[in-house]
Amino acid sequence: MRVVVLGAGFGGLELTARLSEELGDGVDVALIDQSDHFVFGFAKLDVMFGRAEEPSVRHPYRDIVKPGVRFVQSTVRSIDPAGKRVVTDAGSFDADILVVALGADLDLAATPGLVEGGHEFYTVAGACALRDVLAKFEGGRVIVGVTATPFKCPPAPSETVLLTHDFLVERGLRERSSISLVMPMNVPIPPSPAASTILLEAFAQRGIDWYAERSVRELDPARKVAKLSDGAELPYDLFLGVPVHRAPSVVVDSGMTVDGWIPVDSLTLETEYPDVYAVGDVTSVGTPKAGVFSEGQAAVVADRIIARVRGTETASQYGGPGACYLQFGRDQVALVEVTFVQGQRPTGGLEGPSAALAASKVEFGAARVRRWFSGA
């Protein structure tokens, strides 16, 4: 059976690891991604604040050695979901089962002035650029602002303001600086009241200004002003933005999207096209756009493919659970656990923050690198 997986993020890597573990050479898996390496989202903040060097957070796909799996570095040019055919710069791929895990792209140009007057921290390139900007920053008005929902890793803006506070304190610049966080939600992490409460307390303790239920609609680089959705303006010296997120254009052009994202069965991750699945950020499944949710969805798809190959039945369904680490700064990390069930209000809890969870976060990443790349 030929399985073609588009995208080698959390979803694509977890899917291919499971298929290889269970089926080995009994399945032909092509894992396609335009990049030559994987980077954990949380590692970008480490690079940005000078806690890690860029090469150390890159995990080359060439290191993947798994029976039945071949990695293809190439750009996807077109997707025919009805025919399960994909055209890339490396040639065409015909699938018996196609899995789309291409994530979400950033659209900086969708927010006027962001390219000219601000910075993004959701890519490695953006994190590296900000590392250099921060090294020269002499203090002033810092804004971390979300431009639209949905966006990847909902805790990231909160983490960024806390780490910015630590960064400025360490350099003796905090007293001459202000830090503001602008988000369209009424609390930092709506599914987890406990996490939101402790974050708001942390903001208050550190003198971080919180602007809820507002988004940044435009920057005026000449005036150094951020224009908010309620008509207010905030002056800034350094703007760190979360850009508008969109499904990749190749996915939109395929006709698979509705209202911008791929609709799927929330339990099975099936699309409307037979033997075509979609997982992760590119979907409208109803969970946050975060790697751990992509991983959980990929596990369900893997179970269904394995059952298909073996000619058995599976009851595997996606239940919407996920947990992510939340950096509080000062080497303290919390663990936020949330569950999303269709038709029900999300529920969530919080553990920490603590130094022990900071160590747990390191092992979380190391364990996945071992599993996804070496199979250990």
Number of C-alpha atoms within 10 A of each C-alpha: 13 16 24 26 26 25 23 26 21 26 30 28 25 22 30 28 25 20 26 23 14 14 16 16 14 15 19 20 26 20 23 24 24 16 14 15 16 17 18 16 18 19 19 24 25 18 24 27 21 18 12 14 15 18 10 10 19 15 16 14 21 13 12 20 16 20 20 19 21 17 20 19 20 17 18 21 17 18 24 16 24 13 14 20 17 19 16 18 12 13 11 14 17 15 22 15 19 28 27 23 27 27 28 22 17 18 16 20 12 16 17 16 19 26 17 13 21 21 21 22 25 20 14 21 15 16 23 21 16 23 20 13 14 18 13 9 15 15 18 17 15 21 24 26 26 25 26 19 16 17 21 21 17 18 19 21 21 25 20 21 25 22 21 20 23 20 19 21 13 10 12 13 17 20 10 11 16 19 23 20 24 24 25 19 15 13 19 26 18 15 20 19 16 15 26 19 14 16 21 17 13 15 20 12 9 15 14 20 16 18 17 14 14 21 23 28 20 19 25 18 17 9 10 18 19 26 18 20 16 11 10 11 16 15 16 24 18 21 22 24 23 27 27 19 22 20 20 17 13 15 25 18 13 14 12 22 18 11 8 17 19 24 22 22 15 21 17 21 23 18 22 15 14 14 17 22 25 31 35 30 30 25 29 22 23 15 21 22 21 21 22 18 25 28 20 23 28 29 24 22 26 21 20 19 21 20 15 13 12 11 9 9 11 13 10 15 18 20 16 20 18 20 17 20 23 25 25 23 17 13 15 16 23 22 21 22 18 19 20 21 16 14 7 8 10 16 15 20 15 20 15 18 21 17 14 13 20 21 13 16 20 10 12 13 14 11 13 17 18 12 17 23 20 13 17 9
